[in-house]
Amino acid sequence: MSRLVAEEDTMELHTREAMLLYLGRAPGEQYRFGVPGARHAASALRQLFGLTSKDNPYADATLIDIDSRVERIKRMIKAARDPQIKKMDEHKSMGLSYTIIRAQQTQSVSLGYHSPYGYMMSTVIVMFDECVRVLKSAERRDLLTKQDQHNALYALKHEIRSMFESAIRAQRILLSDEMKPLSRADFLPNNTQPDAAKRVEAAQKIFGPMDDEVFTGKKAPRHTMRKERLSAADQRVLDEVALTMVEHVNDEVTEAGLV
């Protein structure tokens, strides 16, 4: 049998707000450091997705965090959108039939992602695009104030861009020459790889303590390329290392007088 291939995937956008969120903004006079977009975030997530094949626990942790952020953003979009749809439905029962505004000519974006996370970002963008249309429709029909519309969209854009920045930051650090070799093996007490201890120390300082369930592989991202199967003995060592890390963090908290 020949290999499976896909037809061209596309994304249709109606609003300027969604297109800017997808494209981002390059550094310039107005935006000194630029503004991250979904395209850049998708590229960063693809590389983090690739790192999961190298058994990098912090790549796993970042992708798990992204999974959680996406679900939170979807709930936020639903919370902003659904009440306005309900209001329009209520007016329809009184004889006022409202439609959701749309672009006279949509912008079609070709998608050719090499990881599921690129499509995850596209889902967020099209959901946001539809939400913008619903909120603008409600404001135009006197169901929502201009300020409330602005506040709702600002909160959504802030949350989405924060997610983009988190992914891009993690990719930049974990793909650096010094950190790229990082793997769970670096945490093992008998590891003889050069600079393993330095990588572990640097990762813990930058990203904080590792969740023991993520570290041991009991908690995994929605999508992963991790294929390594540890022996029972190696798994026990990982469990012991995770327990040691937790005890170390607890000791630091106690010494700091936080408990």
Phi, psi and chi 1 to 4 in degrees:
 res  aa     phi    psi   chi1   chi2   chi3   chi4
   1 MET       -  141.1  -62.0  -65.6  -68.2      -
   2 SER   -76.0  164.4   63.1      -      -      -
   3 ARG   -70.6  155.7   68.5 -172.8 -176.5   92.3
   4 LEU   -81.3  138.2  -60.5  175.6      -      -
   5 VAL  -129.0  158.9  -63.7      -      -      -
   6 ALA  -114.7  148.7      -      -      -      -
   7 GLU   -71.1  170.8  -60.6  -67.5  -25.2      -
   8 GLU   -65.2  130.1 -177.9 -175.8   17.7      -
   9 ASP   -93.3  139.8  -62.7  -41.5      -      -
  10 THR  -134.9  160.9   60.2      -      -      -
  11 MET  -129.2  127.1  174.9  173.9   63.9      -
  12 GLU  -101.9  122.9  -60.9  -69.9  -29.4      -
  13 LEU  -117.1  142.6  -64.0  179.4      -      -
  14 HIS  -105.2  -29.1  -68.4 -103.2      -      -
  15 THR  -114.0  148.7   67.4      -      -      -
  16 ARG   -63.1  -38.0  179.4  175.4 -179.8  -88.8
  17 GLU   -59.8  -44.1  -69.9   86.2  -12.9      -
  18 ALA   -69.1  -38.9      -      -      -      -
  19 MET   -64.2  -41.3 -177.6   59.2   78.9      -
  20 LEU   -65.7  -36.2  -71.7  175.2      -      -
  21 LEU   -67.1  -33.0 -157.7   57.6      -      -
  22 TYR   -74.1  -45.6  171.9   69.9      -      -
  23 LEU   -80.2  -34.3  -65.0  175.0      -      -
  24 GLY    76.8 -174.1      -      -      -      -
  25 ARG  -132.5  135.4  -66.1  179.2 -175.0  -89.6
  26 ALA   -74.4  154.9      -      -      -      -
  27 PRO   -58.4  142.8  -22.2   32.7      -      -
  28 GLY  -169.3 -163.3      -      -      -      -
  29 GLU   -64.9  -41.4  -67.6 -176.5    4.2      -
  30 GLN   -77.6  -38.1 -174.3  176.3    1.9      -
  31 TYR  -122.9   93.9  -58.8   96.7      -      -
  32 ARG   -57.5  -42.8 -177.6  179.2  175.9 -173.2
  33 PHE  -104.5    6.5  -60.2  104.5      -      -
  34 GLY    78.9  170.7      -      -      -      -
  35 VAL  -126.6  123.6  178.8      -      -      -
  36 PRO   -67.1  146.5   26.4  -34.6      -      -
  37 GLY  -121.7  175.2      -      -      -      -
  38 ALA   -64.4  -33.4      -      -      -      -
  39 ARG   -61.9  -46.2  -72.8 -165.2  -53.1  179.1
  40 HIS   -65.7  -42.4 -168.8  176.3      -      -
  41 ALA   -63.5  -40.9      -      -      -      -
  42 ALA   -62.1  -39.4      -      -      -      -
  43 SER   -65.1  -42.4  175.2      -      -      -
  44 ALA   -63.5  -41.7      -      -      -      -
  45 LEU   -68.3  -33.4  -71.8  166.7      -      -
  46 ARG   -61.6  -41.5  176.7 -179.7   59.3   79.8
  47 GLN   -70.8  -36.2  -65.3 -178.7   70.0      -
  48 LEU   -67.0  -38.0  -68.8  170.2      -      -
  49 PHE   -59.1  -41.0  178.9   58.9      -      -
  50 GLY   -64.5  -35.5      -      -      -      -
  51 LEU   -65.6  -23.9  -86.3 -175.3      -      -
  52 THR   -63.3  -24.8   62.0      -      -      -
  53 SER   -71.1  -17.7   67.1      -      -      -
  54 LYS   -93.5    8.0  -52.6  -64.8 -175.5 -177.3
  55 ASP    63.8   38.7 -157.8   28.2      -      -
  56 ASN   -86.3  113.3 -173.1  -47.0      -      -
  57 PRO   -68.2  -29.3   26.1  -34.4      -      -
  58 TYR   -78.0  -25.3  -78.4   98.0      -      -
  59 ALA   -66.2  -43.4      -      -      -      -
  60 ASP   -57.9  -48.3  -73.2  -16.1      -      -
  61 ALA   -62.0  -40.2      -      -      -      -
  62 THR   -65.0  -43.4  -59.0      -      -      -
  63 LEU   -67.6  -36.1  -66.9 -180.0      -      -
  64 ILE   -62.7  -41.8  -70.0  170.8      -      -
  65 ASP   -63.6  -40.5  177.5   61.0      -      -
  66 ILE   -64.0  -42.4  -66.5  -61.6      -      -
  67 ASP   -54.8  -45.4  -66.5  -19.4      -      -
  68 SER   -66.4  -42.2  175.4      -      -      -
  69 ARG   -63.8  -40.2  -77.2  172.1  176.1 -103.7
  70 VAL   -62.4  -43.1  167.0      -      -      -
  71 GLU   -63.3  -38.8  -69.5  -54.3  -50.3      -
  72 ARG   -66.0  -41.3 -177.3  166.4   65.1 -112.0
  73 ILE   -64.0  -41.0  -71.7  167.0      -      -
  74 LYS   -60.7  -39.5  -72.4 -180.0  178.3  178.4
  75 ARG   -66.5  -39.0  -69.6 -166.3  -62.8  -89.8
  76 MET   -63.7  -43.3  -71.5  178.0   64.3      -
  77 ILE   -62.0  -44.3  -69.3  174.3      -      -
  78 LYS   -62.6  -40.2 -177.9  177.3  175.0   62.2
  79 ALA   -67.0  -31.2      -      -      -      -
  80 ALA   -80.2  -35.1      -      -      -      -
  81 ARG   -83.0  -48.8  169.9 -165.7 -179.9  -82.5
  82 ASP   -59.6  -42.1  -72.0    1.5      -      -
  83 PRO   -60.6  -33.0  -24.9   35.6      -      -
  84 GLN   -73.4  -37.3  -51.1  -48.2  -39.3      -
  85 ILE   -62.5  -41.3  -65.9  -69.9      -      -
  86 LYS   -62.8  -41.3 -176.1  177.9  179.0 -179.0
  87 LYS   -62.1  -42.3  -71.4  178.2 -174.4  177.3
  88 MET   -67.1  -36.6  -77.4 -172.1  -90.7      -
  89 ASP   -65.1  -38.5  -72.5  -17.7      -      -
  90 GLU   -64.8  -39.0  -70.4  172.5  -10.0      -
  91 HIS   -69.8  -30.6  -80.7   66.8      -      -
  92 LYS   -64.5  -35.3 -173.4  173.7 -177.3  178.9
  93 SER   -67.8  -19.0   66.7      -      -      -
  94 MET   -92.9   -4.4  -64.2 -174.3  -67.8      -
  95 GLY   111.0    1.2      -      -      -      -
  96 LEU  -102.3  110.6  -67.9  170.2      -      -
  97 SER  -100.3  108.7 -176.0      -      -      -
  98 TYR  -103.9  145.6  -64.1  145.6      -      -
  99 THR  -114.3  160.6   58.5      -      -      -
 100 ILE   -85.4  126.2  -54.3  -59.5      -      -
 101 ILE   -63.2  153.1   58.5  175.4      -      -
 102 ARG  -146.5  163.6   53.0  173.9  -71.1  118.1
 103 ALA   -73.5  142.0      -      -      -      -
 104 GLN   -61.6  -34.4  -71.8 -177.3  -34.2      -
 105 GLN  -140.0  111.9 -176.2  174.8   -4.6      -
 106 THR   -74.1  160.5   60.7      -      -      -
 107 GLN  -101.7  122.7  -67.1  -66.3  -42.3      -
 108 SER   -96.2  126.9  179.6      -      -      -
 109 VAL  -113.3  126.4  179.0      -      -      -
 110 SER   -79.7  132.7  179.2      -      -      -
 111 LEU  -111.6  132.8  -53.6  176.6      -      -
 112 GLY  -144.8   47.9      -      -      -      -
 113 TYR   -69.2  151.7  -63.5  120.1      -      -
 114 HIS  -109.5   16.2  -62.0  -72.3      -      -
 115 SER  -150.7  154.9   85.5      -      -      -
 116 PRO   -62.7  -22.0  -19.5   31.1      -      -
 117 TYR   -72.3  -25.5  -73.9   95.0      -      -
 118 GLY   -64.2  -42.5      -      -      -      -
 119 TYR   -69.9  -29.9  -67.6   95.8      -      -
 120 MET   -62.8  -42.1 -175.2 -177.9  -72.1      -
 121 MET   -65.7  -38.1  -64.8  -59.9  101.1      -
 122 SER   -64.9  -36.7  -67.3      -      -      -
 123 THR   -61.3  -42.9  -60.4      -      -      -
 124 VAL   -60.7  -43.3  169.5      -      -      -
 125 ILE   -64.4  -45.9  -65.9  -61.5      -      -
 126 VAL   -70.6  -31.4  -65.7      -      -      -
 127 MET   -66.6  -41.4  -72.3 -178.1   66.4      -
 128 PHE   -64.6  -41.9  174.2   77.1      -      -
 129 ASP   -57.7  -45.8 -175.6   55.4      -      -
 130 GLU   -67.3  -36.7 -166.5 -134.9    8.6      -
 131 CYS   -63.5  -40.7 -175.4      -      -      -
 132 VAL   -58.8  -44.9  173.4      -      -      -
 133 ARG   -62.7  -40.8  -67.5  166.9   54.6 -149.3
 134 VAL   -65.7  -45.6  168.6      -      -      -
 135 LEU   -66.3  -40.3  -65.3 -177.4      -      -
 136 LYS   -67.3  -36.0  -73.5 -179.3  177.5  -68.9
 137 SER   -63.2  -43.8  -62.1      -      -      -
 138 ALA   -65.3  -40.2      -      -      -      -
 139 GLU   -67.0  -38.2 -171.7  -93.5  -27.5      -
 140 ARG   -66.8  -29.7 -177.9  174.1  -65.3 -173.4
 141 ARG   -96.5   15.1  -83.8   57.1  175.9 -105.2
 142 ASP    64.7   31.8 -169.6   34.1      -      -
 143 LEU  -102.7   -8.2  -56.6  176.4      -      -
 144 LEU  -152.4  140.2 -174.9   70.2      -      -
 145 THR   -78.1  158.2   68.2      -      -      -
 146 LYS   -60.3  -40.7 -173.9   74.8  171.2  178.9
 147 GLN   -67.1  -41.1 -172.6   61.9   47.2      -
 148 ASP   -66.0  -37.0  -74.0  -17.6      -      -
 149 GLN   -62.8  -46.5 -179.6 -138.9  115.3      -
 150 HIS   -60.3  -45.6  170.4   79.7      -      -
 151 ASN   -62.8  -41.9  -67.9  -16.4      -      -
 152 ALA   -64.3  -44.6      -      -      -      -
 153 LEU   -70.4  -35.8  -67.5 -179.5      -      -
 154 TYR   -62.8  -44.3  177.7   84.6      -      -
 155 ALA   -62.2  -41.1      -      -      -      -
 156 LEU   -66.6  -45.7  -74.7  171.0      -      -
 157 LYS   -63.4  -38.6  -72.6 -173.1  -74.4 -172.5
 158 HIS   -62.6  -44.5  176.0   77.7      -      -
 159 GLU   -66.9  -41.3 -168.7   71.6   21.7      -
 160 ILE   -68.1  -43.9  -66.1  169.9      -      -
 161 ARG   -68.2  -32.5  -75.5 -176.8  172.6  134.6
 162 SER   -61.3  -39.8  174.6      -      -      -
 163 MET   -63.8  -44.4  174.7 -176.4   65.0      -
 164 PHE   -57.5  -47.6  -66.4  163.2      -      -
 165 GLU   -62.2  -38.9  -70.4  170.7   -6.8      -
 166 SER   -62.3  -44.7  177.0      -      -      -
 167 ALA   -65.4  -43.8      -      -      -      -
 168 ILE   -66.8  -40.1  -66.6  165.8      -      -
 169 ARG   -62.6  -46.8  172.6  180.0  178.2  -90.6
 170 ALA   -62.8  -41.0      -      -      -      -
 171 GLN   -63.3  -42.9  175.5  -93.8  -22.7      -
 172 ARG   -62.0  -40.4 -175.2  176.5   63.4 -109.9
 173 ILE   -75.2  -50.2  -65.3  169.1      -      -
 174 LEU   -72.3  -20.8  -66.6  177.1      -      -
 175 LEU   -96.1    4.1  -92.4  -65.4      -      -
 176 SER   -66.9  158.1   65.6      -      -      -
 177 ASP   -57.7  -37.0  -68.2  -21.2      -      -
 178 GLU   -73.2  -35.5  -62.6   79.9    9.4      -
 179 MET   -99.4  -14.1  -63.4  -64.9  -72.2      -
 180 LYS   -57.6  -35.8 -166.6  173.5 -177.8  178.4
 181 PRO   -75.1   -3.9  -15.6   30.7      -      -
 182 LEU   -56.7  134.7 -179.8   70.0      -      -
 183 SER  -152.0  171.9   73.2      -      -      -
 184 ARG   -60.8  -28.7  -75.7  175.1  173.1   81.3
 185 ALA   -60.8  -27.6      -      -      -      -
 186 ASP   -63.4  -25.0  -70.9  -12.3      -      -
 187 PHE   -83.2  -14.0  -68.4   78.8      -      -
 188 LEU   -72.4  141.0  -60.1  178.2      -      -
 189 PRO   -64.4  -25.7   20.0  -31.1      -      -
 190 ASN   -97.9   16.3   58.4   -9.9      -      -
 191 ASN   -70.2  133.5 -172.2  -73.5      -      -
 192 THR  -113.8    8.0   58.9      -      -      -
 193 GLN   -66.9  140.7  -69.2  -65.7  -40.5      -
 194 PRO   -60.6  135.9  -18.2   28.6      -      -
 195 ASP    64.6   14.4  -61.1  -36.2      -      -
 196 ALA   -60.5  -45.5      -      -      -      -
 197 ALA   -64.7  -36.4      -      -      -      -
 198 LYS   -66.5  -39.7  -68.8 -178.4 -179.9  178.9
 199 ARG   -63.7  -43.0  -72.0 -166.6  -68.3  -89.2
 200 VAL   -62.8  -46.3  170.2      -      -      -
 201 GLU   -62.1  -43.4 -177.8 -179.7    4.7      -
 202 ALA   -64.8  -43.3      -      -      -      -
 203 ALA   -62.7  -41.4      -      -      -      -
 204 GLN   -68.4  -34.4  -69.9  177.6  -29.6      -
 205 LYS   -70.0  -38.4  -75.7 -176.4  177.8  178.7
 206 ILE   -78.1  -47.7  -65.3  169.4      -      -
 207 PHE  -100.8  -11.6  -64.7  103.1      -      -
 208 GLY    88.0 -177.7      -      -      -      -
 209 PRO   -61.2  145.8  -18.1   30.1      -      -
 210 MET   -86.7  132.3  169.3   62.4   61.1      -
 211 ASP   -60.1  126.7 -176.2  -51.2      -      -
 212 ASP   -63.4  -33.1   60.0  -39.5      -      -
 213 GLU   -71.2  -32.5  -70.2 -170.6  -15.2      -
 214 VAL   -70.4  -43.8  175.3      -      -      -
 215 PHE   -60.8  -42.3 -179.4   73.5      -      -
 216 THR   -83.3   -3.6   57.6      -      -      -
 217 GLY    85.9    4.2      -      -      -      -
 218 LYS   -72.5  -27.5  -65.2  175.2 -177.1  176.2
 219 LYS  -115.2  125.1 -174.7 -172.7  -65.6 -177.0
 220 ALA  -129.9  158.3      -      -      -      -
 221 PRO   -65.3  164.8  -12.1   24.3      -      -
 222 ARG   -57.6  -36.7  -80.2  175.9   54.5   83.9
 223 HIS  -130.1  131.0  -54.1  -76.2      -      -
 224 THR  -148.6  152.2  178.2      -      -      -
 225 MET  -107.0   11.2  -64.0  177.0   66.6      -
 226 ARG   -69.7  117.9 -172.3 -176.3 -176.0 -150.8
 227 LYS  -114.4  -11.1  -63.2  179.6 -180.0  178.5
 228 GLU   -63.2  133.7 -176.5  173.7  -14.5      -
 229 ARG  -113.4  111.1  -65.0  -66.8 -179.0  -94.3
 230 LEU   -75.7  148.9  -61.6  175.6      -      -
 231 SER   -71.7  164.1   66.9      -      -      -
 232 ALA   -59.6  -37.6      -      -      -      -
 233 ALA   -66.2  -44.0      -      -      -      -
 234 ASP   -64.9  -38.3  -73.1  -20.3      -      -
 235 GLN   -63.2  -39.1 -173.7   63.8   56.6      -
 236 ARG   -63.5  -38.5  -77.3 -163.1  -62.2  -87.6
 237 VAL   -64.5  -43.3  172.1      -      -      -
 238 LEU   -61.0  -41.8  -76.6 -178.8      -      -
 239 ASP   -60.8  -41.5  -70.0  -22.2      -      -
 240 GLU   -67.2  -40.5  -68.6  172.7    2.9      -
 241 VAL   -63.4  -43.1  172.4      -      -      -
 242 ALA   -61.0  -42.0      -      -      -      -
 243 LEU   -64.2  -40.4 -179.5   60.9      -      -
 244 THR   -62.9  -40.5  -59.0      -      -      -
 245 MET   -63.6  -41.9  -70.8 -167.2  -61.5      -
 246 VAL   -64.0  -44.5  171.2      -      -      -
 247 GLU   -62.9  -37.4  -69.2  174.4  -15.2      -
 248 HIS   -64.4  -44.0  176.3   66.8      -      -
 249 VAL   -62.7  -42.9  171.2      -      -      -
 250 ASN   -61.4  -39.1  -70.3  -21.0      -      -
 251 ASP   -64.0  -40.9  -70.6  -18.2      -      -
 252 GLU   -64.9  -40.5  -71.5 -176.1  -19.6      -
 253 VAL   -63.6  -42.1  170.6      -      -      -
 254 THR   -64.6  -44.2  -58.9      -      -      -
 255 GLU   -63.9  -31.8  -69.2  174.4    2.8      -
 256 ALA   -79.1   -4.0      -      -      -      -
 257 GLY    72.8   27.2      -      -      -      -
 258 LEU   -89.5   -7.2  -60.8  177.9      -      -
 259 VAL  -130.3      -  -64.9      -      -      -
